[in-house]
Amino acid sequence: MIFFVSAGFYLVSAFAFLLDRFFSVVAAGRYRSICLVAINMVFVYLLGKNSIRYALVTVIVSVLFYLAVKLVGRRRKRLFGILVVVMFLLFFAVKMQPGTSDDVFSSIVPVFGFSFFFLRIVHFAFDYSSGKIKVAGFLQFMGFITFFPVFASGPVMRFQQYCVNHLSPVPLTRDACISAGNRILMGLIKKGIFAALLYDHSLAALSMDSAGVLDVICRSLVYSFVIYFDFSGYSDMAIGLSRLFGFVVPENFDYPYLKRNLIDFWNAWHMTFSFWLRDYIFMPIGQRLFRTRLKKKPLVIAVISYVLTFLFCGFWHGKGINFILWGLYHGLGLCGVKVLQESIRRTSFVALRDVLSSKPAGFLCVLITFLYVSFGWVFFVLDSRRLYVIFSKLL
């Protein structure tokens, strides 16, 4: 997001930092909760292109969901199930709206349809209902939902993580300031230099008039680094900026392109989102299926869970058919890895397992995984019309 690499963003951040320091140090922490919410809402206002309505709708939607979750409570499981279904249905309905008209409903599109906002709402609802969230004051909730460094593009914080540092901010020592500054600078270099330099040679800048199959393949490989530098760069900035405000935000990337298989890749790519998918989509689907006749077929349950989880993952990223295909592509890939792992585990050929655990085999696995992920960006970047042109050339 361009706004987060602009000079204006960091000027406002600097003023917000001084204000937060005042309430943390001079005012001994009093009114800091109100201060943080106010700072967050200023950034929500700026992110909405100076739209008062955008900020107001953010507040109204947040209040309504907070009241709904608190009303349902922890013991009304049936009501909680209905609430979850309503949240997902509303998300799908809002996501499908163009959001270009001037009515109230369309004002909700950039808020609730804003995917990271939805992730925080669902997480809070699940964890509050299960008792993992013990105390949830409204100011803490609003501070968490609108926490500006991670509001637009993650990493996906958990409410429990936010509350720990909300109540006891990490001391801002000299070394911590230097570390946070280095992290922000690293993010700016990744996003503002590396990603920007590679962008014109990537799939995102592809001209369909002169595009050939080889060109698409090469540009998809370049795009793998563009999206990594862009997204991990933003994550670095968010982590560093959060640290200046006394918050420790979880890491989001762990050398994903050096992983041996697709499962390991998703455990290292956008990790906070992958763990959200695991906890609130994959595991609930699996638990539900284990109550059916499929309970004696765990591999079948895993396959179904992977496919449904990544169909949702694709739709979460965008409503075009290309995003659904991208999600299905990864879901099927994960199924293939899972089936292969189970086959290797059950094989009686010890020599085969020894070969697969060797360094040359490991290098080959890393290469295959990287190529699989890279070619998958074709579905992520190109819309259905451009995909049709590309695949028509292949055929």
C-alpha positions in Angstrom: 0.0 0.0 0.0 1.5 3.3 -1.2 0.2 5.2 1.8 2.4 3.3 4.1 5.6 4.2 2.3 4.8 7.9 2.0 6.5 10.7 3.9 3.1 11.9 5.3 2.5 8.5 6.9 5.8 8.7 8.8 5.3 12.3 9.8 1.9 11.4 11.3 3.5 8.3 12.9 6.2 10.5 14.5 3.5 12.8 16.0 1.5 9.8 17.2 4.7 8.3 18.7 5.4 11.5 20.7 1.7 11.5 21.9 1.9 7.9 22.9 5.2 8.5 24.8 3.5 11.4 26.7 0.6 9.2 27.9 2.9 6.3 28.6 5.6 8.1 30.5 4.4 11.6 31.6 0.8 10.5 32.4 2.0 7.2 33.8 -0.2 5.2 31.5 -3.4 6.9 32.3 -5.7 7.5 29.3 -3.3 5.6 27.1 -6.1 3.3 25.9 -8.1 6.3 24.7 -5.0 7.8 23.1 -4.2 4.6 21.2 -7.8 4.3 19.9 -7.7 8.0 18.8 -4.3 7.5 17.0 -5.7 4.4 15.2 -8.8 6.2 14.1 -6.7 9.1 12.6 -4.9 6.5 10.5 -8.2 4.8 9.6 -9.5 8.2 8.4 -6.3 8.8 6.4 -6.4 5.3 4.9 -10.0 5.9 3.8 -8.7 8.9 1.8 -9.8 11.5 4.4 -13.3 10.0 4.6 -15.2 10.7 7.8 -17.8 8.1 6.8 -15.1 5.4 6.4 -14.0 6.0 10.0 -17.5 6.2 11.3 -18.5 3.0 9.6 -15.4 1.3 11.0 -16.4 2.3 14.5 -20.1 1.4 14.1 -19.3 -2.1 12.6 -16.7 -2.7 15.4 -19.2 -1.7 18.1 -22.0 -3.9 16.7 -19.7 -7.0 16.5 -18.3 -6.4 20.0 -21.9 -6.2 21.4 -23.0 -9.2 19.5 -20.0 -11.3 20.8 -20.5 -10.2 24.3 -24.3 -10.8 24.1 -23.8 -14.4 22.9 -21.2 -15.0 25.6 -19.4 -18.3 26.2 -22.3 -20.7 27.0 -24.7 -20.1 24.2 -23.0 -22.4 21.7 -26.0 -22.5 19.3 -26.2 -18.7 19.2 -22.5 -18.5 18.7 -22.8 -20.9 15.7 -25.5 -18.6 14.2 -23.3 -15.6 14.8 -20.3 -17.2 13.0 -22.5 -18.2 10.1 -23.9 -14.6 9.9 -20.3 -13.2 10.0 -19.2 -15.3 7.1 -22.3 -14.8 5.0 -22.0 -11.0 5.5 -18.4 -11.2 4.6 -19.2 -13.0 1.3 -22.1 -10.7 0.6 -20.1 -7.5 1.2 -17.0 -8.9 -0.6 -19.0 -9.4 -3.7 -20.3 -5.8 -3.8 -18.5 -3.3 -6.1 -18.5 -0.6 -3.4 -18.8 2.2 -5.8 -22.2 3.6 -5.0 -23.0 6.2 -2.4 -25.3 4.3 -0.1 -24.7 3.1 3.4 -24.2 -0.6 2.5 -21.5 0.3 0.0 -19.7 2.2 2.8 -19.3 -1.1 4.7 -17.5 -2.7 1.7 -14.1 -1.2 2.3 -14.5 -1.8 6.1 -16.0 -5.3 6.6 -14.9 -6.3 3.1 -11.5 -5.3 4.2 -10.1 -8.7 4.7 -7.8 -8.2 7.7 -10.6 -6.5 9.6 -12.7 -9.7 9.1 -9.8 -11.9 10.3 -9.6 -10.0 13.6 -13.4 -10.1 14.1 -13.6 -13.9 13.6 -10.6 -14.6 15.8 -12.0 -12.5 18.6 -15.4 -14.2 18.4 -13.9 -17.7 18.4 -11.4 -17.1 21.2 -13.9 -15.2 23.4 -16.5 -17.9 23.0 -13.9 -20.7 23.9 -12.7 -18.8 26.9 -9.2 -18.1 25.5 -10.0 -14.5 25.9 -10.8 -13.9 29.6 -11.3 -10.2 29.8 -12.3 -8.0 26.9 -12.8 -4.3 27.6 -14.2 -2.2 24.9 -11.2 0.2 24.6 -8.9 -2.8 24.4 -11.1 -4.3 21.7 -11.2 -1.1 19.6 -7.5 -0.7 20.0 -6.9 -4.2 18.8 -9.3 -4.0 15.9 -8.0 -0.7 14.5 -4.3 -1.0 15.5 -2.9 1.0 12.7 0.5 -0.6 11.9 -1.3 -3.9 11.0 -4.7 -2.6 10.1 -4.4 -2.8 6.4 -2.1 -5.7 5.6 -1.2 -7.5 8.7 0.6 -9.3 10.3 -2.5 -10.8 11.9 -2.2 -10.2 15.6 -4.1 -12.1 18.2 -6.1 -10.2 20.8 -4.1 -11.9 23.6 -0.8 -10.7 22.1 -2.2 -7.2 21.8 -3.5 -7.1 25.4 -0.1 -8.2 26.9 1.6 -5.2 25.5 -1.4 -2.9 25.9 -1.2 -3.4 29.6 2.6 -3.7 29.8 4.3 -2.1 26.9 7.8 -3.4 26.1 10.3 -0.9 27.4 11.7 1.3 24.7 15.4 1.2 25.3 18.1 2.6 23.1 18.8 -0.9 21.6 15.0 -1.4 21.0 14.8 1.9 19.1 17.8 1.0 16.9 16.3 -2.4 16.2 12.9 -1.0 15.4 14.5 1.7 13.1 16.6 -1.0 11.3 13.5 -3.1 10.8 11.6 -0.2 9.3 14.5 0.7 7.1 14.8 -2.9 5.9 11.1 -2.9 5.0 11.4 0.4 3.1 14.4 -1.0 1.1 12.6 -4.3 0.3 9.3 -2.6 -0.7 10.6 0.7 -2.1 13.7 -0.5 -3.9 13.8 -4.2 -4.6 10.1 -4.7 -5.3 9.9 -1.5 -7.3 12.9 -2.4 -9.5 11.6 -5.8 -10.3 8.0 -4.9 -10.8 8.3 -3.9 -14.5 9.8 -7.2 -15.3 7.2 -9.3 -13.5 3.9 -10.8 -14.2 2.1 -7.8 -12.8 3.4 -5.6 -15.7 2.7 -8.2 -18.4 1.4 -6.8 -21.7 -1.0 -9.4 -23.2 -0.4 -8.1 -26.8 3.2 -9.5 -26.9 3.0 -12.1 -24.2 4.3 -15.5 -25.0 4.3 -18.7 -22.8 8.0 -18.4 -22.1 7.5 -14.7 -21.2 4.8 -15.7 -18.7 7.0 -18.3 -17.1 9.9 -16.0 -16.7 7.8 -13.2 -15.4 6.0 -15.5 -12.9 9.4 -16.3 -11.4 10.3 -12.6 -11.1 6.9 -11.9 -9.6 7.7 -14.5 -6.8 10.4 -12.1 -5.6 8.3 -8.9 -6.2 5.5 -10.1 -4.0 7.9 -11.4 -1.4 9.9 -8.2 -1.1 6.7 -6.1 -1.2 4.8 -8.1 1.4 7.7 -9.0 3.7 8.8 -5.4 3.4 5.5 -4.1 4.7 5.5 -6.7 7.5 9.0 -5.5 8.5 7.7 -1.9 8.7 4.7 -2.9 10.7 6.8 -4.9 13.1 9.3 -2.1 13.6 6.6 0.6 13.9 4.6 -1.5 16.4 7.8 -2.0 18.5 8.2 1.8 18.8 4.7 1.8 20.4 5.6 -1.0 22.8 4.0 -3.8 20.9 5.6 -7.1 19.8 4.0 -8.2 16.5 4.6 -11.8 15.4 6.9 -12.5 12.5 5.2 -13.1 9.1 7.9 -14.7 6.9 10.5 -17.4 7.6 12.4 -17.9 4.3 9.4 -19.5 2.6 11.1 -20.1 -0.8 13.7 -22.4 0.9 11.1 -24.9 2.2 11.0 -28.5 1.0 7.3 -28.8 0.3 4.1 -26.8 0.0 3.0 -27.5 3.6 6.3 -26.1 4.9 5.9 -23.2 2.5 2.5 -22.2 3.9 3.9 -22.5 7.5 6.6 -19.9 6.5 4.7 -17.6 4.1 2.4 -15.0 5.6 2.6 -17.2 8.7 0.1 -15.2 10.9 -2.6 -15.7 8.2 -1.6 -19.3 7.6 -2.1 -20.0 11.3 -5.4 -18.1 11.3 -6.6 -20.4 8.4 -5.4 -23.4 10.4 -7.2 -22.4 13.6 -10.5 -21.0 12.3 -11.1 -22.8 9.0 -9.0 -26.0 8.6 -9.3 -27.3 12.2 -13.1 -26.6 12.6 -13.8 -28.3 9.2 -11.7 -31.3 10.2 -13.3 -31.6 13.7 -16.7 -31.5 12.1 -15.8 -34.2 9.6 -14.4 -36.4 12.3 -18.0 -36.6 13.7 -19.2 -38.1 10.4 -18.7 -41.5 8.8 -15.3 -40.2 7.5 -13.8 -40.4 11.0 -12.0 -43.6 10.0 -10.4 -41.9 7.0 -8.2 -39.1 8.3 -6.4 -38.7 5.0 -9.7 -38.0 3.2 -10.6 -35.5 5.9 -7.3 -33.8 5.5 -7.8 -33.6 1.7 -11.3 -32.1 2.0 -10.1 -29.7 4.7 -7.2 -28.4 2.6 -9.4 -27.9 -0.5 -12.2 -26.0 1.4 -9.7 -24.0 3.4 -7.8 -22.8 0.3 -10.9 -22.1 -1.7 -11.8 -19.7 1.1 -8.2 -18.4 1.1 -8.5 -17.6 -2.6 -11.8 -15.8 -2.2 -10.4 -13.9 0.8 -7.7 -12.5 -1.5 -10.2 -11.4 -4.2 -13.6 -12.2 -5.6 -12.4 -12.9 -9.2 -12.5 -16.5 -10.5 -8.7 -16.3 -10.9 -8.4 -16.1 -7.1 -10.7 -19.1 -6.6 -8.5 -21.0 -9.1 -5.4 -19.9 -7.2 -6.8 -21.2 -4.0 -7.8 -24.5 -5.6 -4.4 -24.8 -7.1 -2.7 -24.5 -3.7 -5.4 -26.7 -2.0 -4.8 -29.5 -4.5 -1.1 -29.1 -4.2 -1.3 -29.4 -0.4 -3.4 -32.5 -0.8 -0.8 -34.0 -3.1 2.0 -33.3 -0.6 -0.1 -34.8 2.2 -0.9 -38.0 0.3 2.8 -38.3 -0.8 4.0 -37.9 2.8 1.6 -40.6 4.0 2.7 -42.9 1.2 6.4 -42.4 2.1 5.6 -42.9 5.8 3.9 -46.2 5.2 6.5 -47.6 2.7 8.7 -50.5 3.8 11.6 -49.3 1.6 13.9 -47.7 4.1 16.4 -46.9 1.3 13.8 -44.7 -0.3 13.3 -42.7 2.9 17.1 -42.3 3.2 17.4 -41.0 -0.4 14.5 -38.5 0.1 16.2 -37.2 3.3 19.5 -36.6 1.5 20.8 -33.1 0.6 20.5 -33.5 -3.2 16.9 -34.6 -2.8 16.3 -31.7 -0.4 17.6 -29.2 -3.0 15.4 -30.8 -5.6 12.3 -30.6 -3.4 13.0 -26.9 -2.6 13.3 -26.2 -6.4 10.1 -28.0 -7.2 8.2 -26.2 -4.4 9.5 -22.8 -5.6 8.5 -23.5 -9.2 5.1 -24.7 -8.1 4.4 -21.6 -6.1 5.8 -19.3 -8.8 3.7 -20.8 -11.5 0.7 -20.4 -9.2 1.1 -16.6 -9.2 -0.3 -16.7 -12.8 -3.8 -17.3 -11.3 -3.2 -14.7 -8.6 -2.2 -11.9 -10.9 -4.0 -12.4 -14.2 -7.8 -12.0 -14.3 -10.0 -14.5 -16.1 -9.8 -12.7 -19.5 -6.0 -12.7 -19.5 -5.8 -16.3 -18.2 -8.0 -17.3 -21.1 -5.6 -15.7 -23.6 -2.6 -17.4 -22.0 -4.1 -20.9 -21.8 -5.4 -20.6 -25.4 -1.8 -20.1 -26.5 -0.8 -23.2 -24.6 -3.5 -25.2 -26.3 
